[in-house]
Amino acid sequence: MNRLSIEQEIVRTRLEQDTRRQFLQRCTTGLGGMWLASQSAFASSPAEHATLPHFPPKAKRVIFLHMIGGPSQLELFDYKPDLAKYDGRDAPQEYLDGQRFAFIQGTPQMLGPQFSFKRYGESGAWVSELFPHVAGHVDKLCFIKTMQTDQFNHGPAQLLVHTGNARIGYPSEGAWVTWGLGTENEDLPGFMVLLSGGVPRNGKALWSNGYLPSVYQGVQCRSQGDPILNISNPENVTRDIRRQMLNALGDLNRKSHEQFHDPETLTRIAQYEMSFRMQMAVPDVADINDEPQEILDLYGAEKGKVSFANNCLLARRFAEAGVRFIQLYDGGWDSHGTEAKTAINDGFAKKCKQVDQPIAALLADLDQRGLLEDTLVVWGGEFGRTPMRENRGGNKMALIGRDHAPAAFTFFMAGGGVKPGFTYGETDEFGYLPASNPVQVRDFHATMLHLLGIDSDRMSFYFQGLNQKLTGVKPARVIHDVIA
């Protein structure tokens, strides 16, 4: 049974369940009620795969670069010269009244930009000295400077950015996209995940399939050792033996499905078959040893090393191989003044140096291969940083840090049908609140899906009595102004 027939059988099974559900919904007691209760862990779905994309897409795939911890927009892209004039002064009271902070107490002092800025390119975009390589590509970039979230702690804020919900248990954006559009390479997962700088606080919940079939969860790939855990056969188990084992296991699972009609059984078959194909395809795609030295030098990549640079190069290789959604997480961006490795004037600057060249290389490499046009590259964190200096316990700290700022932070995008050399939204004179065009996370999700040819209101999955969506229940708007 090939992947398409398995997916068709999953849909058929769920539609049969809907027919049974319509009858049993009239049975509020007895066996009917017991059966409905037992189905709370499962979901039924319309055959969305047959109708997607809803309209011609501008982007075929996404590479999402998430800087875990919330990079400071005030030290990178949102230049505020007026903030420098207020450096060291008490923060305005209107910035403090009714606001929740993770660590600021009492009346903090304003903190001016800690690094110099210059204008670059024909667009004249402001970029700090910390991103000199990215600065050379500003005319490819589309900035959104007024991203907003309602979460000011890392875990919930990261979940909101990647699943549209601040609670664990919801599908990630990569799972939604691959569920809707599938992959362009049947031998590779449609959703790949690469980590550097440590594991994110929520771990695999950030690339979970949630209530979608488990075949759509993100697959973590490593840039050192076996690219995927357990991808190699055990000692003395040949590929032919593994094929025989899977055939036998598939027969047992199909018999189980015939008896119990659990669609997750078919998902399990699909996962086993995908794993078998991945044993041949993934090691080849994930091996950067065949890259020319000039490409390795472009990224600053080193063979056999775990690094953001290696992951950016792998992201290009996965995009080239037809992977639909590629998620890169880089940890260490939580810029507090509690220790040198996180301080704005120490660890933050070092983190910028680690990622600047690889990001610029990824943009250049995609562009020179003709991939940037239909690849949407996204960069950002889960929130920004305050224009006030962090003062834990109400006291000025020896090292320079900024607190979490959910009200306004910066994303940038490139390729995939967005306007190059364009900035959407403007913050106030201190970079703290939007002065125009605020963008909620759900608005960003709706825009990303739109670029992929998906109407976010029409892509839903029936679960626990609701047609669930990545953008949630509140209205989400597509930001048409950023689309070319």
Buried (B, 14 or more C-beta within 10 A) or exposed (E): EEBEEBBBBBBBBBEEBEEBBEEBEEEEEEEBEEEBEEBEEBBBBBEBBEEBBBEEBBBBBBBBBBBBBBBBBBBBBBBBEEBEEBBEEEBBEEBBEEBEBBBBEEBBBBBBBBBEBEEBBEBEBBBBEBBBBBBBBBBBBBBBBBBBBEBBBBBBBBBBBBBBBBEBEBBBBBBBBBBBBBBBBBBBBBBBBBBBBEEBBBEBBBBBBBBBBBBBBBBBBBBEEEBBEEBEEEEEEEEEEBEEEBEEEBEEBBEBBEEEBBBBBBBBBBBBBBBBBBBEBBBEBBEBEEBEEEBBEBBBBEEEEBBBBBBBBBBBBBBBBBBBBBBBBBBBBBBBBBEEBBBBBBBBBEBBEBBBBBBBBBBBBBBEEEBBEBBBBBBBBBBBBBBBBBBBEEEBBEBBBBBBBBBBBBBBBBBBBBBBBBBBBBBBBBBBBBBEBBBBBBBBBBBBBBBBBBBBBBBBBBBEEEBBBBBBEEEBBBBEEBBE
